Amino acid sequence: MHSLLPAGSHYTSLDLSVKFLRAITSSTGRLRCEGTVTHLGSRTALAQATLSDDGGKLYAHATSSCLIFRPGAAQPG
């Protein structure tokens, strides 16, 4: 998400949910983490990530919603 925001923007997590589905052991092999931004609005964003092996077996899934602070925008509080 950070790379999609204009320079000078920052953000904080509103929530984070992680689901661990399988154990990772020394024999698990190579894993791939892939993250995507599913929504990027003016004040909030939603991102998700998956952790899977070369065969596509899912080991973990996470979602996070974030509050965005853009440069020059009025800040809450």
Residue frames as a rotation matrix with the C-alpha (Angstrom) as fourth column:
MET 1
0.570 0.822 0.000 0.00
0.822 -0.570 0.000 0.00
0.000 0.000 -1.000 0.00
HIS 2
0.295 -0.508 -0.809 2.80
0.349 -0.731 0.586 2.39
-0.889 -0.456 -0.039 0.86
SER 3
-0.712 -0.667 0.219 4.09
0.413 -0.146 0.899 2.45
-0.568 0.730 0.379 -2.73
LEU 4
-0.244 0.709 0.661 0.65
0.917 -0.053 0.396 3.54
0.316 0.703 -0.637 -4.00
LEU 5
0.630 0.494 -0.599 0.49
0.710 -0.679 0.187 6.67
-0.314 -0.544 -0.778 -1.82
PRO 6
0.702 -0.386 0.599 1.88
0.158 -0.735 -0.659 10.10
0.695 0.557 -0.455 -2.76
ALA 7
-0.345 -0.917 -0.198 5.16
0.555 -0.029 -0.831 11.23
0.757 -0.397 0.519 -1.18
GLY 8
-0.797 -0.054 0.602 4.72
-0.383 -0.726 -0.571 12.53
0.468 -0.686 0.558 2.35
SER 9
0.330 0.944 -0.026 1.72
-0.645 0.246 0.723 10.31
0.689 -0.222 0.690 3.10
HIS 10
-0.872 -0.483 0.082 1.69
-0.412 0.631 -0.658 8.02
0.266 -0.607 -0.749 6.10
TYR 11
0.146 0.939 -0.312 -0.78
-0.525 0.341 0.780 5.55
0.839 0.050 0.543 7.58
THR 12
-0.692 -0.265 0.671 -1.61
-0.715 0.381 -0.586 3.47
-0.100 -0.886 -0.453 10.61
SER 13
-0.801 0.395 -0.450 -3.38
0.185 0.878 0.441 0.13
0.569 0.270 -0.777 10.99
LEU 14
-0.184 0.833 0.522 -7.00
-0.903 -0.353 0.246 0.23
0.389 -0.426 0.817 12.07
ASP 15
0.595 0.279 0.754 -7.06
-0.596 0.782 0.181 -3.55
-0.539 -0.557 0.632 12.40
LEU 16
-0.335 -0.714 -0.616 -5.00
-0.902 0.431 -0.009 -6.59
0.272 0.552 -0.788 11.50
SER 17
0.590 0.535 0.604 -6.24
-0.642 0.765 -0.051 -10.16
-0.490 -0.358 0.795 11.19
VAL 18
-0.348 -0.755 -0.556 -3.86
-0.908 0.419 -0.001 -13.07
0.234 0.504 -0.831 10.60
LYS 19
0.752 0.557 0.353 -4.92
-0.602 0.798 0.025 -16.69
-0.268 -0.231 0.935 10.15
PHE 20
-0.446 -0.893 -0.060 -2.21
-0.881 0.427 0.203 -19.37
-0.156 0.144 -0.977 10.43
LEU 21
0.525 0.794 -0.306 -3.43
-0.849 0.514 -0.122 -22.48
0.060 0.324 0.944 8.61
ARG 22
0.857 -0.317 -0.406 -0.47
0.216 0.937 -0.274 -24.89
0.467 0.147 0.872 8.56
ALA 23
0.700 -0.704 -0.121 2.77
0.078 -0.093 0.993 -25.43
-0.710 -0.704 -0.010 10.43
ILE 24
0.756 -0.602 -0.257 6.00
-0.473 -0.231 -0.850 -24.38
0.453 0.764 -0.459 8.74
THR 25
0.799 -0.509 0.320 8.80
0.062 0.600 0.798 -26.89
-0.598 -0.618 0.511 9.29
SER 26
-0.134 -0.949 -0.285 12.31
-0.458 -0.196 0.867 -27.43
-0.879 0.247 -0.408 7.96
SER 27
-0.694 -0.104 0.713 10.81
0.452 0.707 0.544 -29.66
-0.561 0.699 -0.444 5.25
THR 28
0.321 0.900 -0.295 8.19
0.296 -0.391 -0.871 -27.14
-0.900 0.192 -0.392 4.08
GLY 29
-0.169 -0.453 0.875 10.42
0.980 0.017 0.199 -25.75
-0.105 0.891 0.441 1.36
ARG 30
-0.950 -0.280 0.138 10.22
0.305 -0.927 0.217 -22.40
0.067 0.248 0.966 -0.33
LEU 31
-0.010 0.956 -0.294 7.24
0.883 -0.129 -0.450 -20.14
-0.468 -0.265 -0.843 0.52
ARG 32
-0.693 -0.112 0.712 5.87
0.542 -0.733 0.411 -17.15
0.476 0.671 0.569 -1.36
CYS 33
-0.273 0.603 -0.750 4.19
0.655 -0.454 -0.603 -14.15
-0.704 -0.656 -0.271 0.24
GLU 34
-0.663 0.147 0.734 1.95
0.615 -0.454 0.645 -12.10
0.428 0.879 0.211 -2.03
GLY 35
-0.448 0.485 -0.751 0.28
0.536 -0.527 -0.660 -8.87
-0.715 -0.698 -0.024 -0.94
THR 36
-0.527 0.362 0.769 -2.41
0.685 -0.354 0.636 -6.89
0.502 0.862 -0.061 -2.73
VAL 37
-0.892 0.359 -0.274 -4.32
-0.126 -0.780 -0.613 -3.69
-0.434 -0.512 0.741 -2.07
THR 38
-0.562 0.749 0.351 -8.01
0.827 0.526 0.201 -4.44
-0.034 0.403 -0.915 -2.51
HIS 39
0.640 0.717 0.277 -9.21
0.715 -0.688 0.127 -0.88
0.281 0.117 -0.953 -1.81
LEU 40
-0.579 -0.755 -0.306 -7.37
0.807 -0.584 -0.088 2.45
-0.112 -0.298 0.948 -1.78
GLY 41
0.504 0.823 0.262 -9.61
0.816 -0.553 0.170 5.35
0.285 0.129 -0.950 -0.87
SER 42
0.257 -0.386 0.886 -8.89
-0.023 -0.919 -0.394 8.91
0.966 0.081 -0.245 0.19
ARG 43
0.212 -0.127 0.969 -8.94
-0.915 -0.373 0.152 8.09
0.342 -0.919 -0.196 3.94
THR 44
0.311 -0.059 0.948 -8.82
-0.584 0.776 0.240 4.28
-0.750 -0.628 0.207 4.24
ALA 45
-0.110 -0.359 -0.927 -7.26
-0.907 0.418 -0.054 1.31
0.407 0.835 -0.371 2.50
LEU 46
0.671 0.295 0.680 -7.67
-0.533 0.830 0.166 -2.45
-0.515 -0.474 0.714 2.69
ALA 47
-0.091 -0.773 -0.627 -4.81
-0.941 0.273 -0.200 -4.86
0.326 0.572 -0.753 1.99
GLN 48
0.850 0.286 0.442 -4.46
-0.425 0.868 0.256 -8.62
-0.310 -0.406 0.860 2.10
ALA 49
-0.157 -0.931 -0.328 -1.61
-0.979 0.189 -0.070 -11.09
0.127 0.311 -0.942 1.93
THR 50
0.934 0.356 0.000 -1.22
-0.355 0.931 0.089 -14.83
0.032 -0.083 0.996 1.43
LEU 51
-0.174 -0.962 0.211 1.64
-0.933 0.230 0.277 -17.19
-0.315 -0.148 -0.937 2.26
SER 52
0.845 0.515 0.144 1.75
-0.419 0.805 -0.421 -20.33
-0.332 0.295 0.896 0.10
ASP 53
-0.033 -0.865 0.500 4.15
-0.039 0.501 0.864 -23.00
-0.999 0.009 -0.051 -1.14
ASP 54
-0.774 -0.386 -0.501 5.18
-0.484 -0.149 0.862 -23.76
-0.408 0.910 -0.071 -4.72
GLY 55
-0.864 0.491 0.112 2.20
0.488 0.761 0.428 -26.13
0.125 0.424 -0.897 -5.10
GLY 56
-0.460 0.700 0.547 -0.27
-0.181 -0.677 0.714 -23.41
0.869 0.229 0.438 -4.08
LYS 57
0.085 0.460 -0.884 -0.97
0.805 0.491 0.333 -24.83
0.588 -0.740 -0.328 -0.61
LEU 58
0.298 0.149 0.943 -2.01
-0.180 -0.961 0.208 -21.95
0.937 -0.232 -0.260 1.68
TYR 59
-0.342 -0.517 -0.785 -0.11
0.720 0.392 -0.572 -21.54
0.604 -0.761 0.239 4.98
ALA 60
-0.460 0.206 -0.863 -1.41
0.667 -0.561 -0.490 -18.16
-0.586 -0.802 0.121 6.17
HIS 61
-0.109 0.493 0.863 -3.76
0.760 -0.519 0.392 -15.34
0.641 0.699 -0.318 5.20
ALA 62
-0.487 -0.087 -0.869 -3.91
0.733 -0.581 -0.354 -11.79
-0.474 -0.809 0.347 6.53
THR 63
0.185 0.515 0.837 -6.01
0.751 -0.624 0.218 -8.66
0.634 0.588 -0.502 6.06
SER 64
-0.480 -0.319 -0.817 -5.46
0.777 -0.587 -0.227 -5.14
-0.408 -0.744 0.530 7.31
SER 65
0.550 0.562 0.618 -7.42
0.722 -0.691 -0.015 -1.92
0.419 0.455 -0.786 7.07
CYS 66
-0.438 -0.824 -0.360 -5.46
0.893 -0.443 -0.072 1.31
-0.100 -0.353 0.930 7.37
LEU 67
0.747 0.532 -0.398 -6.18
0.511 -0.843 -0.167 4.97
-0.424 -0.079 -0.902 8.03
ILE 68
0.019 -0.731 0.683 -4.35
0.968 -0.157 -0.195 7.21
0.250 0.665 0.704 5.54
PHE 69
0.502 -0.010 -0.865 -2.89
0.357 -0.908 0.217 10.63
-0.788 -0.418 -0.452 6.32
ARG 70
0.355 -0.323 0.877 -2.17
0.916 -0.067 -0.395 12.53
0.186 0.944 0.272 3.10
PRO 71
-0.658 -0.662 -0.358 0.03
0.714 -0.699 -0.018 15.65
-0.238 -0.268 0.933 2.96
GLY 72
-0.956 0.226 0.184 -1.97
-0.151 -0.924 0.350 18.88
0.250 0.307 0.918 3.21
ALA 73
-0.123 0.957 -0.264 -5.19
0.214 0.285 0.934 17.13
0.969 0.059 -0.240 4.28
ALA 74
0.057 0.240 0.969 -6.88
-0.861 -0.480 0.169 18.17
0.506 -0.844 0.179 7.52
GLN 75
-0.700 -0.388 -0.600 -5.94
-0.038 0.858 -0.512 15.69
0.714 -0.335 -0.615 10.25
PRO 76
0.374 0.888 -0.268 -8.51
0.244 0.185 0.952 14.31
0.895 -0.421 -0.148 12.72
GLY 77
0.256 -0.158 -0.954 -8.47
0.948 0.236 0.215 15.35
0.191 -0.959 0.210 16.34
